[in-house]
Amino acid sequence: MADSDRDKLQKLIDQRNQLEERIKRQKMKLDSQERQRDTRRKILAGAFMLEKYKDRPDELKSLLDKFLSRPADRELFNLNTNTPKTE
């Protein structure tokens, strides 16, 4: 292969590598944006539930008791950290 052909090949390889890196960065950006949107949805849904049950904290606690299973999560709401209640 002539030097100019090797140079062309190397240039194409370099362009491909740069494009693959740009694609990787764009995917990471989109993934990050989706995680942020998901977190925002959860915050808003939680705020809604807190507002809805602000006058009925025992009902909210009962719902959370059935839903939460991780001890650290249950501790945040002063729930028994051993095992969640099930119906």
Biotite code that builds the C-alpha atoms (Angstrom):
import biotite.structure as struc

atoms = struc.array([
    struc.Atom([0.000, 0.000, 0.000], chain_id="A", res_id=1, res_name="MET", atom_name="CA", element="C"),
    struc.Atom([1.303, 3.435, -0.863], chain_id="A", res_id=2, res_name="ALA", atom_name="CA", element="C"),
    struc.Atom([2.042, 5.928, 1.870], chain_id="A", res_id=3, res_name="ASP", atom_name="CA", element="C"),
    struc.Atom([-0.845, 8.154, 0.783], chain_id="A", res_id=4, res_name="SER", atom_name="CA", element="C"),
    struc.Atom([-3.217, 5.177, 1.019], chain_id="A", res_id=5, res_name="ASP", atom_name="CA", element="C"),
    struc.Atom([-1.897, 4.405, 4.509], chain_id="A", res_id=6, res_name="ARG", atom_name="CA", element="C"),
    struc.Atom([-2.338, 8.049, 5.453], chain_id="A", res_id=7, res_name="ASP", atom_name="CA", element="C"),
    struc.Atom([-5.916, 8.024, 4.148], chain_id="A", res_id=8, res_name="LYS", atom_name="CA", element="C"),
    struc.Atom([-6.631, 4.843, 6.092], chain_id="A", res_id=9, res_name="LEU", atom_name="CA", element="C"),
    struc.Atom([-5.146, 6.292, 9.276], chain_id="A", res_id=10, res_name="GLN", atom_name="CA", element="C"),
    struc.Atom([-7.128, 9.481, 8.802], chain_id="A", res_id=11, res_name="LYS", atom_name="CA", element="C"),
    struc.Atom([-10.361, 7.469, 8.448], chain_id="A", res_id=12, res_name="LEU", atom_name="CA", element="C"),
    struc.Atom([-9.510, 5.417, 11.533], chain_id="A", res_id=13, res_name="ILE", atom_name="CA", element="C"),
    struc.Atom([-8.845, 8.596, 13.500], chain_id="A", res_id=14, res_name="ASP", atom_name="CA", element="C"),
    struc.Atom([-12.147, 10.084, 12.321], chain_id="A", res_id=15, res_name="GLN", atom_name="CA", element="C"),
    struc.Atom([-13.991, 6.916, 13.314], chain_id="A", res_id=16, res_name="ARG", atom_name="CA", element="C"),
    struc.Atom([-12.390, 6.969, 16.769], chain_id="A", res_id=17, res_name="ASN", atom_name="CA", element="C"),
    struc.Atom([-13.342, 10.615, 17.228], chain_id="A", res_id=18, res_name="GLN", atom_name="CA", element="C"),
    struc.Atom([-16.902, 9.890, 16.101], chain_id="A", res_id=19, res_name="LEU", atom_name="CA", element="C"),
    struc.Atom([-17.169, 6.916, 18.470], chain_id="A", res_id=20, res_name="GLU", atom_name="CA", element="C"),
    struc.Atom([-16.011, 9.159, 21.327], chain_id="A", res_id=21, res_name="GLU", atom_name="CA", element="C"),
    struc.Atom([-18.588, 11.825, 20.402], chain_id="A", res_id=22, res_name="ARG", atom_name="CA", element="C"),
    struc.Atom([-21.305, 9.157, 20.298], chain_id="A", res_id=23, res_name="ILE", atom_name="CA", element="C"),
    struc.Atom([-20.224, 7.862, 23.710], chain_id="A", res_id=24, res_name="LYS", atom_name="CA", element="C"),
    struc.Atom([-20.305, 11.382, 25.208], chain_id="A", res_id=25, res_name="ARG", atom_name="CA", element="C"),
    struc.Atom([-23.740, 12.087, 23.710], chain_id="A", res_id=26, res_name="GLN", atom_name="CA", element="C"),
    struc.Atom([-25.139, 8.814, 25.092], chain_id="A", res_id=27, res_name="LYS", atom_name="CA", element="C"),
    struc.Atom([-23.736, 9.649, 28.528], chain_id="A", res_id=28, res_name="MET", atom_name="CA", element="C"),
    struc.Atom([-25.319, 13.115, 28.335], chain_id="A", res_id=29, res_name="LYS", atom_name="CA", element="C"),
    struc.Atom([-28.717, 11.671, 27.408], chain_id="A", res_id=30, res_name="LEU", atom_name="CA", element="C"),
    struc.Atom([-28.489, 9.060, 30.190], chain_id="A", res_id=31, res_name="ASP", atom_name="CA", element="C"),
    struc.Atom([-27.644, 11.775, 32.697], chain_id="A", res_id=32, res_name="SER", atom_name="CA", element="C"),
    struc.Atom([-30.553, 13.931, 31.546], chain_id="A", res_id=33, res_name="GLN", atom_name="CA", element="C"),
    struc.Atom([-32.954, 10.991, 31.863], chain_id="A", res_id=34, res_name="GLU", atom_name="CA", element="C"),
    struc.Atom([-31.726, 10.236, 35.402], chain_id="A", res_id=35, res_name="ARG", atom_name="CA", element="C"),
    struc.Atom([-32.286, 13.892, 36.310], chain_id="A", res_id=36, res_name="GLN", atom_name="CA", element="C"),
    struc.Atom([-35.812, 13.792, 34.856], chain_id="A", res_id=37, res_name="ARG", atom_name="CA", element="C"),
    struc.Atom([-36.564, 10.564, 36.735], chain_id="A", res_id=38, res_name="ASP", atom_name="CA", element="C"),
    struc.Atom([-35.306, 12.074, 39.986], chain_id="A", res_id=39, res_name="THR", atom_name="CA", element="C"),
    struc.Atom([-37.445, 15.176, 39.421], chain_id="A", res_id=40, res_name="ARG", atom_name="CA", element="C"),
    struc.Atom([-40.538, 13.012, 38.793], chain_id="A", res_id=41, res_name="ARG", atom_name="CA", element="C"),
    struc.Atom([-39.914, 11.141, 42.041], chain_id="A", res_id=42, res_name="LYS", atom_name="CA", element="C"),
    struc.Atom([-39.463, 14.370, 43.989], chain_id="A", res_id=43, res_name="ILE", atom_name="CA", element="C"),
    struc.Atom([-42.698, 15.799, 42.599], chain_id="A", res_id=44, res_name="LEU", atom_name="CA", element="C"),
    struc.Atom([-44.624, 12.581, 43.234], chain_id="A", res_id=45, res_name="ALA", atom_name="CA", element="C"),
    struc.Atom([-43.286, 12.497, 46.794], chain_id="A", res_id=46, res_name="GLY", atom_name="CA", element="C"),
    struc.Atom([-44.214, 16.127, 47.362], chain_id="A", res_id=47, res_name="ALA", atom_name="CA", element="C"),
    struc.Atom([-47.713, 15.369, 46.101], chain_id="A", res_id=48, res_name="PHE", atom_name="CA", element="C"),
    struc.Atom([-48.086, 12.439, 48.498], chain_id="A", res_id=49, res_name="MET", atom_name="CA", element="C"),
    struc.Atom([-46.795, 14.470, 51.441], chain_id="A", res_id=50, res_name="LEU", atom_name="CA", element="C"),
    struc.Atom([-49.264, 17.246, 50.626], chain_id="A", res_id=51, res_name="GLU", atom_name="CA", element="C"),
    struc.Atom([-52.141, 14.825, 50.093], chain_id="A", res_id=52, res_name="LYS", atom_name="CA", element="C"),
    struc.Atom([-51.578, 13.094, 53.442], chain_id="A", res_id=53, res_name="TYR", atom_name="CA", element="C"),
    struc.Atom([-50.422, 16.078, 55.498], chain_id="A", res_id=54, res_name="LYS", atom_name="CA", element="C"),
    struc.Atom([-53.602, 15.909, 57.602], chain_id="A", res_id=55, res_name="ASP", atom_name="CA", element="C"),
    struc.Atom([-53.501, 12.098, 57.772], chain_id="A", res_id=56, res_name="ARG", atom_name="CA", element="C"),
    struc.Atom([-49.907, 11.183, 58.666], chain_id="A", res_id=57, res_name="PRO", atom_name="CA", element="C"),
    struc.Atom([-50.896, 7.764, 60.026], chain_id="A", res_id=58, res_name="ASP", atom_name="CA", element="C"),
    struc.Atom([-52.363, 6.782, 56.653], chain_id="A", res_id=59, res_name="GLU", atom_name="CA", element="C"),
    struc.Atom([-49.192, 7.857, 54.879], chain_id="A", res_id=60, res_name="LEU", atom_name="CA", element="C"),
    struc.Atom([-47.070, 5.974, 57.384], chain_id="A", res_id=61, res_name="LYS", atom_name="CA", element="C"),
    struc.Atom([-49.208, 2.873, 56.822], chain_id="A", res_id=62, res_name="SER", atom_name="CA", element="C"),
    struc.Atom([-48.730, 3.124, 53.046], chain_id="A", res_id=63, res_name="LEU", atom_name="CA", element="C"),
    struc.Atom([-45.001, 3.601, 53.417], chain_id="A", res_id=64, res_name="LEU", atom_name="CA", element="C"),
    struc.Atom([-44.798, 0.716, 55.866], chain_id="A", res_id=65, res_name="ASP", atom_name="CA", element="C"),
    struc.Atom([-46.152, -1.580, 53.161], chain_id="A", res_id=66, res_name="LYS", atom_name="CA", element="C"),
    struc.Atom([-43.982, -0.134, 50.411], chain_id="A", res_id=67, res_name="PHE", atom_name="CA", element="C"),
    struc.Atom([-40.538, 0.408, 51.915], chain_id="A", res_id=68, res_name="LEU", atom_name="CA", element="C"),
    struc.Atom([-38.289, -2.577, 52.481], chain_id="A", res_id=69, res_name="SER", atom_name="CA", element="C"),
    struc.Atom([-34.740, -1.244, 52.892], chain_id="A", res_id=70, res_name="ARG", atom_name="CA", element="C"),
    struc.Atom([-33.916, -0.576, 56.553], chain_id="A", res_id=71, res_name="PRO", atom_name="CA", element="C"),
    struc.Atom([-32.292, 2.790, 55.756], chain_id="A", res_id=72, res_name="ALA", atom_name="CA", element="C"),
    struc.Atom([-35.416, 3.912, 53.881], chain_id="A", res_id=73, res_name="ASP", atom_name="CA", element="C"),
    struc.Atom([-37.727, 2.700, 56.634], chain_id="A", res_id=74, res_name="ARG", atom_name="CA", element="C"),
    struc.Atom([-35.637, 4.502, 59.252], chain_id="A", res_id=75, res_name="GLU", atom_name="CA", element="C"),
    struc.Atom([-36.227, 7.828, 57.460], chain_id="A", res_id=76, res_name="LEU", atom_name="CA", element="C"),
    struc.Atom([-39.921, 7.500, 58.304], chain_id="A", res_id=77, res_name="PHE", atom_name="CA", element="C"),
    struc.Atom([-39.457, 6.038, 61.786], chain_id="A", res_id=78, res_name="ASN", atom_name="CA", element="C"),
    struc.Atom([-40.743, 2.644, 60.687], chain_id="A", res_id=79, res_name="LEU", atom_name="CA", element="C"),
    struc.Atom([-39.714, -0.693, 62.148], chain_id="A", res_id=80, res_name="ASN", atom_name="CA", element="C"),
    struc.Atom([-36.435, -1.474, 60.369], chain_id="A", res_id=81, res_name="THR", atom_name="CA", element="C"),
    struc.Atom([-36.663, -5.246, 60.810], chain_id="A", res_id=82, res_name="ASN", atom_name="CA", element="C"),
    struc.Atom([-39.349, -6.208, 58.321], chain_id="A", res_id=83, res_name="THR", atom_name="CA", element="C"),
    struc.Atom([-42.090, -4.353, 56.467], chain_id="A", res_id=84, res_name="PRO", atom_name="CA", element="C"),
    struc.Atom([-45.710, -5.207, 57.100], chain_id="A", res_id=85, res_name="LYS", atom_name="CA", element="C"),
    struc.Atom([-47.489, -7.078, 54.331], chain_id="A", res_id=86, res_name="THR", atom_name="CA", element="C"),
    struc.Atom([-51.163, -7.548, 53.638], chain_id="A", res_id=87, res_name="GLU", atom_name="CA", element="C"),
])
